[in-house]
Amino acid sequence: MASIHQKYQEAIRLYAETDLSAVQIAKACNVEVAGFRAYLGRHHRDLLLKRYGMEGMECSVKLRSKRGQRPDAHLKYKEAVEACDNLSYIRLSISEIARMFGVTATGLGNFLRLHYPDVLERREKAKLRLGIADNTWRGARRQCAEVYTQAVEMYKTTDMTISEVAEFCGVSIGGLSQHLRFYHKEVIEKRFSEREQAKKGKKKIGHISGNGRKHVPDPETVERYREALELYRNTNLIVKDIVQRAGVPLEGFRYYLRTWHRDLMLERRGMSAAGKDRDDIDLSITKRYLKSTSAKYADAIDSLKANPRQVAKVAAEFGLHPETFRMYLKEHEPELSKRLGMMKAANGKTVSRQAAEKYAEAVRLYETTGEELKSIARRLGLVYNSLGGYVRRNCPEAKQRHEAIVAKKKTD
């Protein structure tokens, strides 16, 4: 802390003893302007209040509000504004009143237009009533209004900033800003309320944000990652290979994807943001499957759908690891996995759904007739050993009913 005080010691002396601005002092003392201003506000606020003519006021008073007039400006023009609104000075022009109170005519005029437009209106009405109007045009000049008509309309109907509108229409940024603040306050108020509303919620891509700009990536950033994004969208390459090929930083590209192309990341992970905000989906809990993984299992899945059979057999046919393939099916093909998976039979035993469907007719015949199991298997085109093993493991009650029917026939 002592080193900081020592760093700004000379700058503070100049600020207290001279009328130099903070920028001039910072340059003279070779310190950062922002740092010097922050140091002033934190450790020498009394000097700031003195500089602004606000000695004796509470140190908590705001020197600069978010909008509206500054306290120092209010004090500077206070008496001149009161004179402009006083009938005793009605015969004087704004320029004459400004000179009388030691302020510039332009500064006073702009201050009135910006903060006290009602004073100007009352002055004009009073002059007309008293018959001392000078027939001078007040307000926006016709030529200026024509120059800024297109820019004002564009600022009203789009999300473009003042600087963007001015550049597009080929007009002065400062001139357009002043024209809007003086003669189109409702437009400025509307944009301000939109910005304040945007600060309350999450930033949405393509919508206005709290700083008044659209929440979109910079054109330079878009161009920088254009090739990498195309590779990410249209190939099965992993991100590390993509950044090497495109020559962009890995962490930068990952941040670009998370911020501006979250939908592509979800697509790569086999998820969809339909019906919910894409920003609400936590990427850390989503499974990171590559596009190449989807292509790897595509043929096996198509084969299973066309001809349902044991997952292990299909995995062996296509050279896949059976357990890994089974896990992939459960996550990405839940309906197919459920159809091929295990189920609870009527007797409470857990059996393969496919086997239960395959042997259902054979079991029904076996438990309701006296026909031998080998005969039933031959008639239905089933493998006897497989059918016998299934009945012994999963349908012992069917065997008991079959034996009861056979014993009854022998008795009769």
Contacts in CASP RR format, 6 or more apart in sequence:
PFRMAT RR
TARGET T0000
AUTHOR 0000-0000-0000
METHOD contacts of the structure
MODEL  1
MASIHQKYQEAIRLYAETDLSAVQIAKACNVEVAGFRAYLGRHHRDLLLK
RYGMEGMECSVKLRSKRGQRPDAHLKYKEAVEACDNLSYIRLSISEIARM
FGVTATGLGNFLRLHYPDVLERREKAKLRLGIADNTWRGARRQCAEVYTQ
AVEMYKTTDMTISEVAEFCGVSIGGLSQHLRFYHKEVIEKRFSEREQAKK
GKKKIGHISGNGRKHVPDPETVERYREALELYRNTNLIVKDIVQRAGVPL
EGFRYYLRTWHRDLMLERRGMSAAGKDRDDIDLSITKRYLKSTSAKYADA
IDSLKANPRQVAKVAAEFGLHPETFRMYLKEHEPELSKRLGMMKAANGKT
VSRQAAEKYAEAVRLYETTGEELKSIARRLGLVYNSLGGYVRRNCPEAKQ
RHEAIVAKKKTD
4 39 0 8 1.000
5 43 0 8 1.000
7 31 0 8 1.000
8 29 0 8 1.000
8 31 0 8 1.000
8 36 0 8 1.000
8 39 0 8 1.000
10 29 0 8 1.000
11 25 0 8 1.000
11 26 0 8 1.000
11 28 0 8 1.000
11 29 0 8 1.000
11 31 0 8 1.000
11 36 0 8 1.000
12 39 0 8 1.000
12 40 0 8 1.000
12 44 0 8 1.000
12 47 0 8 1.000
14 20 0 8 1.000
14 25 0 8 1.000
14 28 0 8 1.000
14 29 0 8 1.000
15 22 0 8 1.000
15 25 0 8 1.000
15 40 0 8 1.000
15 44 0 8 1.000
15 47 0 8 1.000
15 51 0 8 1.000
16 47 0 8 1.000
18 25 0 8 1.000
20 28 0 8 1.000
22 33 0 8 1.000
22 36 0 8 1.000
22 37 0 8 1.000
22 40 0 8 1.000
23 33 0 8 1.000
25 36 0 8 1.000
26 32 0 8 1.000
26 33 0 8 1.000
26 36 0 8 1.000
29 36 0 8 1.000
40 47 0 8 1.000
40 48 0 8 1.000
41 48 0 8 1.000
45 59 0 8 1.000
46 55 0 8 1.000
46 59 0 8 1.000
48 63 0 8 1.000
49 55 0 8 1.000
49 56 0 8 1.000
49 57 0 8 1.000
49 59 0 8 1.000
49 61 0 8 1.000
49 63 0 8 1.000
52 63 0 8 1.000
52 70 0 8 1.000
52 71 0 8 1.000
52 72 0 8 1.000
52 75 0 8 1.000
53 72 0 8 1.000
53 75 0 8 1.000
54 61 0 8 1.000
54 63 0 8 1.000
54 71 0 8 1.000
54 72 0 8 1.000
54 75 0 8 1.000
61 71 0 8 1.000
62 71 0 8 1.000
63 70 0 8 1.000
63 71 0 8 1.000
63 72 0 8 1.000
64 70 0 8 1.000
67 192 0 8 1.000
68 115 0 8 1.000
69 111 0 8 1.000
69 114 0 8 1.000
69 115 0 8 1.000
73 111 0 8 1.000
76 103 0 8 1.000
77 103 0 8 1.000
77 107 0 8 1.000
77 108 0 8 1.000
77 111 0 8 1.000
79 101 0 8 1.000
80 97 0 8 1.000
80 98 0 8 1.000
80 100 0 8 1.000
80 101 0 8 1.000
80 102 0 8 1.000
80 103 0 8 1.000
80 108 0 8 1.000
81 108 0 8 1.000
81 111 0 8 1.000
81 112 0 8 1.000
81 116 0 8 1.000
81 119 0 8 1.000
83 89 0 8 1.000
83 92 0 8 1.000
83 97 0 8 1.000
83 100 0 8 1.000
83 101 0 8 1.000
84 94 0 8 1.000
84 97 0 8 1.000
84 108 0 8 1.000
84 112 0 8 1.000
84 116 0 8 1.000
84 119 0 8 1.000
84 120 0 8 1.000
84 123 0 8 1.000
85 116 0 8 1.000
85 119 0 8 1.000
85 122 0 8 1.000
85 123 0 8 1.000
87 126 0 8 1.000
89 97 0 8 1.000
90 123 0 8 1.000
90 126 0 8 1.000
90 127 0 8 1.000
90 130 0 8 1.000
90 132 0 8 1.000
91 132 0 8 1.000
92 100 0 8 1.000
93 134 0 8 1.000
94 105 0 8 1.000
94 108 0 8 1.000
94 109 0 8 1.000
94 112 0 8 1.000
95 105 0 8 1.000
97 108 0 8 1.000
98 104 0 8 1.000
98 105 0 8 1.000
98 107 0 8 1.000
98 108 0 8 1.000
98 109 0 8 1.000
99 105 0 8 1.000
110 178 0 8 1.000
110 182 0 8 1.000
112 119 0 8 1.000
112 120 0 8 1.000
113 120 0 8 1.000
113 182 0 8 1.000
114 181 0 8 1.000
114 182 0 8 1.000
117 185 0 8 1.000
120 138 0 8 1.000
124 133 0 8 1.000
124 138 0 8 1.000
127 133 0 8 1.000
127 134 0 8 1.000
139 182 0 8 1.000
139 183 0 8 1.000
140 179 0 8 1.000
140 182 0 8 1.000
140 183 0 8 1.000
144 179 0 8 1.000
145 183 0 8 1.000
147 171 0 8 1.000
148 171 0 8 1.000
148 175 0 8 1.000
148 176 0 8 1.000
148 179 0 8 1.000
150 169 0 8 1.000
151 165 0 8 1.000
151 166 0 8 1.000
151 168 0 8 1.000
151 169 0 8 1.000
151 171 0 8 1.000
151 176 0 8 1.000
152 176 0 8 1.000
152 179 0 8 1.000
152 180 0 8 1.000
152 184 0 8 1.000
152 187 0 8 1.000
154 160 0 8 1.000
154 165 0 8 1.000
154 168 0 8 1.000
154 169 0 8 1.000
155 162 0 8 1.000
155 165 0 8 1.000
155 176 0 8 1.000
155 180 0 8 1.000
155 187 0 8 1.000
155 191 0 8 1.000
156 187 0 8 1.000
156 190 0 8 1.000
158 165 0 8 1.000
159 206 0 8 1.000
159 207 0 8 1.000
159 208 0 8 1.000
159 212 0 8 1.000
159 214 0 8 1.000
160 168 0 8 1.000
161 212 0 8 1.000
161 213 0 8 1.000
162 173 0 8 1.000
162 176 0 8 1.000
162 177 0 8 1.000
162 180 0 8 1.000
163 173 0 8 1.000
165 176 0 8 1.000
166 172 0 8 1.000
166 173 0 8 1.000
166 174 0 8 1.000
166 175 0 8 1.000
166 176 0 8 1.000
166 177 0 8 1.000
167 173 0 8 1.000
169 176 0 8 1.000
180 187 0 8 1.000
180 188 0 8 1.000
181 188 0 8 1.000
191 212 0 8 1.000
194 208 0 8 1.000
194 212 0 8 1.000
195 208 0 8 1.000
195 209 0 8 1.000
195 210 0 8 1.000
195 211 0 8 1.000
195 212 0 8 1.000
196 210 0 8 1.000
198 207 0 8 1.000
198 208 0 8 1.000
198 209 0 8 1.000
198 210 0 8 1.000
198 212 0 8 1.000
199 210 0 8 1.000
202 277 0 8 1.000
202 279 0 8 1.000
203 209 0 8 1.000
203 215 0 8 1.000
204 215 0 8 1.000
205 215 0 8 1.000
205 216 0 8 1.000
205 260 0 8 1.000
206 214 0 8 1.000
206 215 0 8 1.000
206 216 0 8 1.000
207 214 0 8 1.000
207 215 0 8 1.000
208 214 0 8 1.000
208 215 0 8 1.000
209 215 0 8 1.000
216 260 0 8 1.000
217 256 0 8 1.000
217 259 0 8 1.000
217 260 0 8 1.000
221 256 0 8 1.000
224 248 0 8 1.000
225 246 0 8 1.000
225 248 0 8 1.000
225 253 0 8 1.000
225 256 0 8 1.000
227 245 0 8 1.000
227 246 0 8 1.000
228 242 0 8 1.000
228 243 0 8 1.000
228 245 0 8 1.000
228 246 0 8 1.000
228 247 0 8 1.000
228 248 0 8 1.000
228 253 0 8 1.000
229 256 0 8 1.000
229 257 0 8 1.000
229 261 0 8 1.000
229 264 0 8 1.000
231 237 0 8 1.000
231 242 0 8 1.000
231 245 0 8 1.000
231 246 0 8 1.000
232 239 0 8 1.000
232 242 0 8 1.000
232 257 0 8 1.000
232 261 0 8 1.000
232 264 0 8 1.000
232 268 0 8 1.000
233 264 0 8 1.000
235 242 0 8 1.000
235 291 0 8 1.000
236 290 0 8 1.000
236 291 0 8 1.000
236 292 0 8 1.000
236 295 0 8 1.000
237 245 0 8 1.000
238 290 0 8 1.000
239 250 0 8 1.000
239 253 0 8 1.000
239 254 0 8 1.000
239 257 0 8 1.000
240 250 0 8 1.000
242 253 0 8 1.000
243 249 0 8 1.000
243 250 0 8 1.000
243 253 0 8 1.000
246 253 0 8 1.000
257 264 0 8 1.000
257 265 0 8 1.000
258 265 0 8 1.000
258 283 0 8 1.000
262 273 0 8 1.000
262 278 0 8 1.000
262 279 0 8 1.000
262 281 0 8 1.000
262 283 0 8 1.000
263 273 0 8 1.000
263 278 0 8 1.000
265 283 0 8 1.000
266 272 0 8 1.000
266 273 0 8 1.000
266 278 0 8 1.000
266 281 0 8 1.000
266 283 0 8 1.000
266 286 0 8 1.000
268 288 0 8 1.000
268 289 0 8 1.000
268 290 0 8 1.000
268 291 0 8 1.000
269 283 0 8 1.000
269 286 0 8 1.000
269 287 0 8 1.000
269 288 0 8 1.000
269 289 0 8 1.000
270 287 0 8 1.000
270 289 0 8 1.000
270 294 0 8 1.000
270 332 0 8 1.000
271 281 0 8 1.000
271 286 0 8 1.000
273 281 0 8 1.000
287 331 0 8 1.000
289 328 0 8 1.000
289 332 0 8 1.000
293 328 0 8 1.000
294 332 0 8 1.000
296 320 0 8 1.000
297 320 0 8 1.000
297 325 0 8 1.000
297 328 0 8 1.000
297 332 0 8 1.000
299 318 0 8 1.000
300 314 0 8 1.000
300 315 0 8 1.000
300 317 0 8 1.000
300 318 0 8 1.000
300 320 0 8 1.000
300 325 0 8 1.000
301 329 0 8 1.000
301 333 0 8 1.000
301 336 0 8 1.000
303 314 0 8 1.000
303 317 0 8 1.000
303 318 0 8 1.000
304 311 0 8 1.000
304 314 0 8 1.000
304 329 0 8 1.000
304 336 0 8 1.000
304 340 0 8 1.000
305 336 0 8 1.000
308 339 0 8 1.000
308 340 0 8 1.000
308 354 0 8 1.000
309 354 0 8 1.000
310 340 0 8 1.000
310 352 0 8 1.000
310 354 0 8 1.000
311 322 0 8 1.000
311 325 0 8 1.000
311 326 0 8 1.000
311 329 0 8 1.000
311 340 0 8 1.000
312 322 0 8 1.000
314 320 0 8 1.000
314 325 0 8 1.000
315 321 0 8 1.000
315 322 0 8 1.000
315 325 0 8 1.000
315 326 0 8 1.000
316 322 0 8 1.000
326 337 0 8 1.000
329 336 0 8 1.000
329 337 0 8 1.000
329 340 0 8 1.000
330 337 0 8 1.000
338 353 0 8 1.000
339 353 0 8 1.000
339 354 0 8 1.000
340 353 0 8 1.000
340 354 0 8 1.000
341 352 0 8 1.000
341 353 0 8 1.000
341 354 0 8 1.000
342 350 0 8 1.000
342 351 0 8 1.000
342 352 0 8 1.000
342 353 0 8 1.000
343 350 0 8 1.000
343 351 0 8 1.000
343 352 0 8 1.000
343 353 0 8 1.000
343 356 0 8 1.000
344 350 0 8 1.000
344 351 0 8 1.000
345 351 0 8 1.000
345 356 0 8 1.000
345 394 0 8 1.000
345 395 0 8 1.000
347 394 0 8 1.000
347 395 0 8 1.000
347 397 0 8 1.000
349 394 0 8 1.000
351 394 0 8 1.000
355 390 0 8 1.000
358 382 0 8 1.000
359 382 0 8 1.000
359 387 0 8 1.000
359 390 0 8 1.000
359 391 0 8 1.000
361 380 0 8 1.000
362 373 0 8 1.000
362 376 0 8 1.000
362 377 0 8 1.000
362 380 0 8 1.000
362 382 0 8 1.000
362 387 0 8 1.000
363 390 0 8 1.000
363 391 0 8 1.000
363 395 0 8 1.000
363 398 0 8 1.000
365 371 0 8 1.000
365 376 0 8 1.000
366 373 0 8 1.000
366 376 0 8 1.000
366 391 0 8 1.000
366 395 0 8 1.000
366 398 0 8 1.000
366 399 0 8 1.000
366 402 0 8 1.000
367 395 0 8 1.000
367 397 0 8 1.000
367 398 0 8 1.000
367 399 0 8 1.000
367 401 0 8 1.000
367 402 0 8 1.000
368 401 0 8 1.000
368 405 0 8 1.000
369 402 0 8 1.000
369 405 0 8 1.000
370 402 0 8 1.000
370 405 0 8 1.000
370 406 0 8 1.000
370 409 0 8 1.000
373 384 0 8 1.000
373 387 0 8 1.000
373 388 0 8 1.000
373 391 0 8 1.000
373 402 0 8 1.000
374 384 0 8 1.000
376 382 0 8 1.000
376 387 0 8 1.000
377 383 0 8 1.000
377 384 0 8 1.000
377 387 0 8 1.000
377 388 0 8 1.000
378 384 0 8 1.000
391 398 0 8 1.000
391 399 0 8 1.000
392 399 0 8 1.000
END
